[in-house]
Amino acid sequence: TLIALLRSTFKALRWEAVDVAYLLLAALTDQKIILHAHDTNTLYCAACALRALITPLEYPNVFIPHLPPHLMGPESRTLLVDSCTPYMIGIETRTLRNLGA
């Protein structure tokens, strides 16, 4: 069932119900969302799971489930912070640390 699938996904991501509620609220209110994980598969699954949870609505903003580190330059932090467009971007934890976030 869907509930069992979601429960196992949240357990693998170590998300509690309050985390999911907060992320859903952020996605539905057009906030900037940066997800991070050490493992790229987990990162991709987390981003896709969050986007799927708002179904039947669609996430109309920028959606990048995994932004590769080689595409992140020195100006990336400024672009992420100053962007006026809402987004959901998945970044590896080590890349996020390098940005100083």
N, C-alpha and C positions, 0 to 999 in steps of 0.2 A: 504494500500500500504506500501511498504518498507520504503518510505520516512516518512510517518506518524508515523510508528512504531519507526524509529530511532529518529525522532523529540521528541516523547514522552519519549523515553528512555533517551535522552540527557537532557531533561528538568528535569526528575526525578533525574538524577545524578548531575544536575547543571553544566553540561559541556557546554562551549561555543564552537563555531566552531574552534577557534584558539587552544583550549585545545585538541580537537579531532585530529586536524592536527598534533600537536606536538606529541601526543601519537602514532599516526599512523606512523609518521616518526621514532620515537624511536623503534617501533616494527619492522619496515621494515629494519632498519639499525643495528639490533642485539644489542640493548642497554639493560642495566639492568633497569627493570621497577618495581617499587613498588607502588601498588595502596593501598589506605587506606580509610576506612569509619567506621563510628560508628556502622552501621547496617550490619550484615553479609550477608543478602539477597542483599542489594545494592552493597556490595563488589563483591559478586559472579556475579551479573548481569553486573557490570561494566567490570570485567575481561573477561567474555564471550562475551560481546558486542564488546569490543576492538578486541578480537581475530577474531570474525565473520566479522568485517569490512575489514579485509585483504583478504577475500575470493575473488577469487578462490585460492589465495596463502594459504599456510599453515604456521602456526607458529611452526617452528621446535625446538624451544628452550624449556627450562624448563617452564612449565605452571602450576602454583598452584593458582587457583582462590581464595582459602581461606586457609591460613595456620593457623591452630588452635593455640591459645596462649600457650597451654600446650606443644607444640612441639618447642617452642622458649626458648632456654636456654641462659645463660650468654654469651656463645661464638657465638651466632647467629649473632650479629652485625658484628663481624669479618668475619664470613662466607659470609654474604651478601655483604660486602664491598670488600673483597678480592677474591671473586669468579671470575674466568676467563671465566665462561660460562654465556652467556646472559640468562636472565630470566624475567618472568612476574609473580609476586607474589602479592597476595592480603593479607593484614595484617590489623587487626582491629586497629583503631586509638590509642586506649589506649595501645596496645602492642607496637606500633611504638614509642609512647612517652616513654615507659619503656626502649626501646633500646637506647634512647637518640638521636634519629634521628630528 
